[in-house]
Amino acid sequence: MIKSSEVVFANDSIENEFNSLGEKDSLKKFLKRAIKDIQRNAFCGTRIPRKLIPKEYIQKYKINNLWKYDLPDGWRLIYSIVTPNKVEILAVLMEWFNHKNYERRFKY
């Protein structure tokens, strides 16, 4: 188990979307639980094979790995693990969506 030094949002718009969710919103509760789990173990999600990583993510975020965290009710949280230096491990949250939109993004 490898702890994440920090869990961050990939950009301000994703963070704003998270912050706009109401505190009683079940999705926000699911996301908060996921963030805690990822902080405890950066590799707790399911690794998405490199050949299945959407090119959009590679171009936009310059990543070489992608992870999926299954949320309740068919929602998915997508994140990547980066190491800006030899000491830190960051989990970068990129997107969350329901199962139907997840299938569209990954062309399943």
WOTAFEN-V165168 format. One record per residue. N is the residue number from 1. RES is the residue in one letter. SS is DSSP state (helix for helix, strand for strand, loop for the rest). Layout:
# WOTAFEN-V165168
n = {N N}
res = {RES RES}
ss = {SS SS}
This chain:
# WOTAFEN-V165168
n = {1 2 3 4 5 6 7 8 9 10 11 12 13 14 15 16 17 18 19 20 21 22 23 24 25 26 27 28 29 30 31 32 33 34 35 36 37 38 39 40 41 42 43 44 45 46 47 48 49 50 51 52 53 54 55 56 57 58 59 60 61 62 63 64 65 66 67 68 69 70 71 72 73 74 75 76 77 78 79 80 81 82 83 84 85 86 87 88 89 90 91 92 93 94 95 96 97 98 99 100 101 102 103 104 105 106 107 108}
res = {M I K S S E V V F A N D S I E N E F N S L G E K D S L K K F L K R A I K D I Q R N A F C G T R I P R K L I P K E Y I Q K Y K I N N L W K Y D L P D G W R L I Y S I V T P N K V E I L A V L M E W F N H K N Y E R R F K Y}
ss = {loop loop loop loop loop strand strand strand strand loop loop helix helix helix helix helix helix helix helix helix loop loop loop loop loop helix helix helix helix helix helix helix helix helix helix helix helix helix helix helix loop loop loop loop loop strand strand loop loop helix helix helix loop loop helix helix helix helix helix helix helix loop loop loop loop loop strand strand strand strand loop helix helix helix loop strand strand strand strand strand strand strand loop loop loop loop loop loop loop strand strand strand strand strand strand strand strand loop helix helix helix helix helix helix helix helix loop loop}
